Amino acid sequence: MTGLTQLDKRWLTEAVRLREEHAGPLEDQEANRRARQQGGDLADRIESRALWLAERDGMSAALRHWKQGARLALLALAVMALFSGAGLAFAALGDGQRPVNVFWALGSLLGLNLLLLLGWAAGLVLVNENGTGLGRLWLWLSERFARDAKAAHLAPALLVLLQRQRLDRWLLGLLVHALWLLALSTALVMLLALLATRRYGFVWETTLLGAGPFIDLTQTLGSLPSLLGFVTPDEAMIRASGASGPVLETARQAWASWLLGVVLVYGLLPRLLLALLCLGRWRRGRQRLVLDTGLPGYSQLRDVLMPSSERIGVQDPAPDALPSVMTGQSGDANHGAVLVGLELDDQRPWPPQIPPSVSDAGVLDSRESRNRLLEQLSRFPPARLAIACDPRRSPDRGSLALLAELARNAGATRVWLLGAVPGQALDAARLGDWRHALDRLGLVHVDAAPVDWLEHGHD
């Protein structure tokens, strides 16, 4: 599966876990075998298994559809933000037939933005916060646009994965701030266009208050924009705008500049800075995303993906001697011949061509398959047993112990060391290790398919 990012891989792994929790375990023998062959730690093998299952069951294609739906949803929200920003500008200034109340205009432009910004900041400190309304709307639209039933677990899996590192708030925060940034930028551009093409008068009105509070508020709000070159009306202009007399042209320009500066500094710039903050936290946190192998859905895979035969080192000391085989000890070994493969990959076609009188026991690639065959052989021990092994693998203690146990349940046993697959060559040293280990076990090993021996009992 090419083209998947690290986030996509962990996302699909989490989606497979949720699917198995809701619908039960999947048929995963081949996936487990591939994961064991790939090697690595438990997290790597869990991920390898999940990616193979996701590709087989169509979840990888569903992820591509979901991401396409997410892009369409984002486009729809962006269009909505553009129209909303333009609407804010028109609502604030009107058609120019009436004077513009500067503080009503400012409330129209920044009031809702300020309230939602405070709500986002409050939600940032809540442990169980799952995102804002816009973020949930985006996730909902993404699922609807995907139109893929196999994508049902993708959105929950993404949230569960991100919540472990508390990254969901940064991803959804980036989305929300970017959309508001687009809306406010559109509003600012539309304000410029309207102020450049229409003649607006600016007033402030009050019944209860005097001019002092309005003068102080106007100059306080204009202090930061003035650092960027925007003009703030002086006290005389502010007082004149509250009177019923005609407004001077310079006052019109000063109020227009003040309004643009306040929208830029208190509306657009905070959203830009918060969007950059969320983007930085998202990028840093995304690199630390790991699977929680302690979850029940993952921990129960440990015995399957990390069999005890592979846990070498300090976990159990090496035995003083290899297991005893004692072939031919079974007195009832009169049930024909059996051929079995030990942990073979897909490069080894199975089963090979064998006579009808020889039973194919399949490939042992899990603890369940091993126990099932051992139980069968203990009840009906065959006269002859051939075990196909891949000499590209190391002859570890677990494999040798299994060979000895299988041989103890058969009249005669031969180990078939398979040849190299096309385009590859066997490692001579590892092949020598196999032969040496089998000689120590007392097992006969051959390099060619023991078909005649299985069928007739001789070569």
C-alpha positions in Angstrom: 0.0 0.0 0.0 1.8 3.0 -1.3 0.9 6.6 -0.6 0.0 6.1 3.0 1.4 8.5 5.6 2.3 7.4 9.1 -0.9 9.0 10.3 -2.9 7.1 7.7 -1.3 3.8 8.9 -2.0 4.4 12.5 -5.5 5.7 11.6 -6.3 2.5 9.7 -4.9 0.4 12.5 -7.2 2.1 15.0 -10.2 1.7 12.6 -9.5 -2.1 12.3 -9.4 -2.3 16.1 -12.7 -0.5 16.5 -14.3 -2.7 13.8 -13.2 -5.9 15.6 -14.5 -4.5 18.9 -18.0 -3.9 17.4 -18.2 -6.8 14.9 -15.9 -9.5 16.4 -12.5 -10.8 15.3 -11.7 -10.9 11.6 -10.3 -13.8 9.7 -6.7 -12.9 10.1 -4.4 -16.0 9.7 -2.7 -14.8 6.6 -2.4 -11.3 8.0 -0.8 -12.6 11.2 1.6 -14.7 9.2 2.7 -11.7 7.1 3.1 -9.6 10.2 5.3 -12.2 11.9 7.4 -12.5 8.7 7.9 -8.7 8.6 9.2 -8.7 12.1 9.7 -5.7 14.4 8.2 -5.0 17.8 4.5 -5.6 18.7 3.3 -2.2 17.5 5.0 -2.8 14.1 3.4 -6.2 13.7 -0.1 -4.9 14.8 0.2 -2.2 12.3 1.3 -4.6 9.5 -1.6 -6.9 10.3 -4.1 -4.1 10.3 -2.9 -2.6 7.0 -3.2 -6.0 5.3 -6.7 -6.5 6.7 -7.7 -2.9 5.7 -6.5 -3.5 2.2 -8.2 -6.8 1.9 -11.6 -5.6 3.3 -11.7 -2.3 1.4 -11.0 0.0 4.4 -8.0 1.5 2.6 -10.2 2.5 -0.3 -12.7 3.8 2.1 -10.0 5.9 3.7 -9.3 7.5 0.3 -13.0 8.1 -0.2 -13.2 9.6 3.3 -10.3 12.0 2.6 -11.9 13.0 -0.7 -15.1 13.7 1.2 -13.2 15.7 3.8 -11.7 17.9 1.1 -15.2 18.4 -0.4 -16.5 19.3 3.1 -13.6 21.7 3.6 -14.4 23.3 0.3 -18.0 23.7 1.2 -17.1 25.3 4.5 -14.7 27.6 2.8 -17.4 28.8 0.4 -19.7 29.3 3.3 -16.9 31.3 5.1 -16.5 33.5 2.0 -20.2 34.3 1.8 -20.4 34.8 5.5 -17.5 37.3 5.5 -19.1 39.3 2.6 -22.4 39.2 4.5 -20.8 40.6 7.6 -19.4 43.6 5.7 -22.7 44.4 4.0 -24.5 44.0 7.3 -22.1 46.4 9.1 -22.1 49.2 6.5 -25.4 48.9 4.8 -26.2 50.5 1.5 -24.8 54.0 2.4 -28.3 55.6 2.6 -28.1 56.0 6.3 -25.1 56.9 8.6 -23.3 53.9 10.1 -23.3 53.5 13.8 -19.7 52.6 14.4 -20.2 50.5 17.4 -23.1 48.6 16.0 -20.9 48.0 12.9 -18.1 46.8 15.1 -20.3 44.5 17.0 -21.7 43.0 13.7 -18.2 42.4 12.4 -16.5 41.1 15.6 -19.2 40.2 18.1 -19.9 36.6 17.1 -16.2 36.0 16.3 -15.2 37.2 19.8 -17.9 35.0 21.5 -16.8 31.9 19.6 -13.2 32.7 20.2 -13.8 32.9 24.0 -15.8 29.6 23.8 -12.9 27.9 22.0 -10.4 29.1 24.6 -12.7 27.8 27.4 -13.1 24.5 25.7 -9.3 24.2 25.3 -8.9 23.6 29.0 -11.7 21.0 29.2 -10.4 17.4 29.2 -13.3 15.9 27.4 -13.6 18.6 24.7 -14.1 16.9 21.3 -13.9 20.0 19.1 -16.1 22.9 18.2 -19.3 23.0 16.3 -17.5 23.7 13.0 -15.1 20.8 13.6 -18.0 18.4 14.3 -19.8 19.7 11.2 -16.7 19.0 9.1 -16.4 15.5 10.4 -20.1 14.9 9.7 -19.9 16.3 6.2 -16.8 14.3 5.5 -18.7 11.1 6.2 -21.7 12.1 4.1 -19.5 13.1 1.1 -17.5 9.8 1.4 -20.7 7.7 0.8 -18.9 4.5 1.7 -20.3 2.1 4.3 -16.9 0.8 5.1 -15.8 4.2 6.3 -18.1 4.0 9.3 -15.3 3.6 11.8 -12.9 6.0 10.3 -14.1 9.2 11.9 -14.3 7.6 15.4 -10.9 6.0 14.9 -9.4 9.4 14.0 -10.8 11.1 17.1 -9.8 8.2 19.4 -6.3 8.2 18.0 -5.8 12.0 18.3 -7.4 12.2 21.7 -4.6 10.1 23.2 -2.2 12.9 22.5 -4.9 15.6 22.8 -4.3 16.5 19.2 -7.9 16.6 18.2 -8.3 20.1 19.6 -5.3 21.3 17.6 -6.5 19.8 14.3 -10.1 21.0 14.7 -8.8 24.3 16.1 -6.7 24.8 13.0 -9.7 24.1 10.9 -11.9 26.6 12.8 -9.3 29.4 13.0 -8.5 29.0 9.3 -12.2 29.3 8.3 -12.7 32.3 10.5 -9.5 33.8 9.1 -11.0 33.3 5.6 -14.3 34.9 6.7 -12.7 37.9 8.3 -10.3 38.4 5.4 -13.2 38.4 3.1 -15.0 40.9 5.3 -12.0 43.1 5.4 -11.6 43.1 1.6 -15.3 43.8 1.2 -15.1 46.7 3.7 -12.3 48.2 1.6 -14.3 47.7 -1.6 -17.4 49.3 -0.1 -15.6 52.2 1.6 -13.7 52.9 -1.7 -16.8 52.9 -3.8 -19.5 54.4 -1.5 -19.8 57.4 0.7 -20.5 56.5 4.3 -21.1 58.7 7.3 -20.2 57.4 10.8 -22.0 58.3 14.0 -22.4 57.1 17.5 -25.6 57.4 19.5 -26.6 57.1 23.1 -29.4 58.0 25.4 -28.0 57.1 28.8 -24.2 57.7 28.5 -22.2 60.8 27.8 -19.5 61.4 25.2 -16.7 60.5 27.6 -17.0 56.6 27.6 -17.2 56.6 23.8 -14.2 58.8 23.4 -12.2 56.6 25.8 -13.3 53.3 24.1 -12.6 54.6 20.6 -9.1 55.8 21.5 -8.3 52.6 23.5 -9.4 50.4 20.6 -7.5 52.5 18.1 -4.2 52.5 20.1 -2.9 49.2 18.6 -4.1 49.8 15.0 -2.4 53.2 15.2 0.9 51.4 15.6 0.3 49.9 12.1 -0.5 53.2 10.5 -4.2 53.3 10.9 -5.8 56.6 11.8 -7.8 57.0 15.1 -10.3 59.9 15.2 -9.3 62.6 17.7 -11.6 63.8 20.5 -13.1 66.6 18.4 -14.0 64.2 15.6 -15.6 61.8 18.0 -17.7 64.5 19.7 -18.7 65.8 16.2 -19.8 62.3 15.2 -22.1 62.2 18.1 -23.8 65.5 17.3 -26.5 66.0 14.7 -24.4 68.4 12.6 -22.7 67.4 9.3 -19.5 65.3 9.5 -16.3 66.5 7.9 -14.7 64.5 5.2 -11.6 64.0 7.3 -13.7 62.5 10.0 -15.3 60.1 7.5 -11.8 58.9 6.5 -10.6 58.7 10.1 -13.6 56.5 11.1 -13.1 54.3 8.1 -9.4 53.8 8.8 -10.2 53.1 12.5 -12.8 50.5 11.6 -10.5 48.7 9.2 -7.7 48.8 11.8 -9.8 47.4 14.6 -11.1 44.6 12.4 -7.6 43.7 11.3 -6.0 43.9 14.8 -8.7 42.4 17.0 -10.4 40.1 14.5 -8.1 38.8 11.8 -4.7 38.8 13.5 -5.7 36.8 16.5 -7.2 34.1 14.3 -4.0 34.1 12.2 -1.8 33.7 15.3 -4.0 31.0 16.7 -4.1 29.1 13.4 -0.3 29.2 13.3 -0.2 28.0 16.9 -2.5 25.1 16.2 -0.6 24.2 13.0 2.7 24.1 15.0 1.2 22.0 17.8 -0.4 19.6 15.3 2.8 19.1 13.3 4.8 18.4 16.4 2.3 16.2 18.0 1.6 14.2 14.9 5.2 12.9 15.0 4.6 11.4 18.4 1.5 9.5 17.6 2.0 5.8 18.6 -0.3 2.9 19.1 -1.4 2.1 22.7 -0.5 -1.7 22.7 -2.0 -2.0 26.2 -5.6 -1.7 24.8 -7.5 -4.9 25.0 -7.9 -5.1 21.2 -4.1 -5.0 20.8 -2.9 -6.9 23.9 -4.7 -10.0 22.9 -2.7 -10.1 19.7 0.6 -10.4 21.5 0.6 -14.2 21.7 -0.3 -14.5 18.0 2.1 -11.9 16.6 4.9 -12.3 19.1 5.0 -16.1 19.7 7.1 -17.3 22.5 9.6 -18.9 20.1 10.6 -15.4 19.1 11.0 -14.0 22.6 14.7 -14.8 23.0 17.2 -13.2 25.3 16.6 -12.7 28.9 13.0 -13.9 28.9 14.0 -17.6 29.2 17.5 -19.1 29.4 18.7 -21.6 26.7 18.1 -25.2 27.6 21.0 -27.5 28.5 20.0 -29.8 25.6 17.8 -29.8 22.6 14.4 -31.7 22.9 14.5 -35.4 22.3 12.7 -36.6 19.2 12.4 -40.4 19.6 10.9 -40.9 16.2 9.0 -44.0 15.5 7.8 -44.4 19.1 4.2 -44.3 18.2 2.8 -47.8 18.1 -0.3 -46.9 16.1 1.5 -45.1 13.3 -0.4 -46.7 10.5 -2.6 -43.8 9.2 -0.8 -43.1 5.9 1.4 -40.1 5.2 1.1 -36.4 6.0 2.8 -33.3 4.5 2.8 -30.0 6.5 4.5 -26.6 6.0 6.0 -24.7 8.9 5.4 -20.9 8.7 5.7 -20.5 5.0 5.0 -17.2 3.2 3.1 -16.6 0.0 6.3 -16.9 -2.1 6.0 -20.7 -1.4 2.9 -22.0 -3.3 1.0 -24.4 -1.1 0.2 -27.2 -1.4 2.7 -28.7 -3.8 1.8 -31.5 -6.1 1.3 -34.6 -4.0 -0.3 -38.0 -4.6 -3.9 -38.5 -3.4 -2.7 -40.9 -0.8 -0.7 -38.1 1.0 -2.7 -35.8 3.3 -2.1 -32.1 3.2 -2.1 -30.6 6.7 -1.7 -27.1 5.4 0.7 -24.4 6.8 1.3 -24.0 10.5 1.2 -20.3 11.0 -0.5 -19.8 14.4 -0.7 -21.4 17.8 -4.2 -22.6 17.0 -3.2 -24.4 13.9 -0.2 -26.0 15.7 -2.3 -27.2 18.5 -5.0 -28.5 16.1 -2.5 -30.6 14.1 -0.7 -31.9 17.3 -4.1 -33.0 18.6 -4.9 -34.7 15.4 -1.5 -36.5 15.1 -1.8 -37.7 18.7 -5.1 -39.4 18.0 -4.2 -40.6 14.5 -0.4 -40.8 14.2 0.8 -41.1 10.6 3.3 -43.7 9.4 5.3 -41.0 7.6 5.4 -37.2 8.2 7.2 -34.7 6.0 7.7 -31.1 7.3 8.5 -28.4 4.8 10.7 -25.6 6.3 11.9 -22.4 4.8 15.7 -22.2 5.4 15.7 -18.5 5.0 14.4 -18.4 8.6 16.6 -19.0 11.6 16.2 -22.4 13.3 15.1 -20.9 16.6 14.3 -23.0 19.7 10.6 -22.7 19.2 10.7 -24.1 15.7 13.0 -27.0 16.7 10.9 -27.9 19.7 7.8 -28.0 17.4 9.6 -30.2 14.9 10.6 -32.6 17.7 7.0 -32.7 19.1 5.6 -33.4 15.6 8.2 -36.1 15.0 7.2 -37.8 18.3 3.7 -38.3 16.9 4.7 -40.0 13.7 6.3 -43.3 12.8 9.0 -41.7 10.6 9.7 -38.0 9.9 11.7 -36.1 7.3 12.3 -32.4 7.2 12.2 -30.9 3.7 14.5 -27.9 3.5 12.9 -25.9 0.6 15.1 -24.5 -2.1 15.5 -20.8 -3.0 12.5 -19.0 -4.6 13.2 -17.6 -8.1 15.4 -14.5 -8.0 16.8 -15.2 -4.5 19.6 -17.3 -3.1 19.8 -19.2 0.2 22.2 -18.0 2.9 24.8 -20.8 3.1 25.5 -20.1 6.8 21.8 -20.2 7.8 21.3 -23.4 5.7 24.3 -24.9 7.6 22.7 -23.9 10.9 19.5 -25.8 9.9 21.4 -28.9 9.0 23.4 -28.9 12.1 20.4 -28.3 14.3 18.4 -31.1 12.6 21.4 -33.5 12.9 21.5 -32.8 16.6 17.8 -33.6 16.8 18.4 -36.8 14.9 15.9 -35.8 12.2 16.5 -36.8 8.6 16.5 -33.7 6.3 16.3 -33.6 2.5 16.6 -30.9 -0.1 14.1 -32.4 -2.6 10.4 -33.0 -2.2 10.1 -36.4 -0.5 7.0 -37.4 -2.6 8.1 -41.0 -3.3 9.0 -41.6 0.3 5.6 -40.3 1.5 3.7 -42.4 -1.0 5.7 -45.7 -0.8 7.8 -45.5 2.3 11.1 -45.5 0.3 12.8 -43.4 -2.3 
